[in-house]
Amino acid sequence: MMRKPSVEELGVDPEALEWKRSGTGESAVEVAFVGAWTLLRTTGGDLVSVFDEHEWACFLDGVKNGEFDHAAS
């Protein structure tokens, strides 16, 4: 099983990526794609999470099925 890389190991500068934002404000979620990897952070956040294709597909499935609705209320 391949180990998931960190942002540093991907060799990308997070500030140079094209981030897609969920909304406005400090708590917006931002997503960027680097090859087969999906990066996720909150607006202005230093912590960037890295997801492989399977993890990202499972996350999107959970969103579509309302698994995170309780967090939004």
Secondary structure, 3 states (H helix, E strand, C coil): CCCCCCHHHHCCCHHHCCCEECCCCCCCEEEEEECCEEEEEECCCCCCEEECHHHHHHHHHHHHCCCCHHHHC
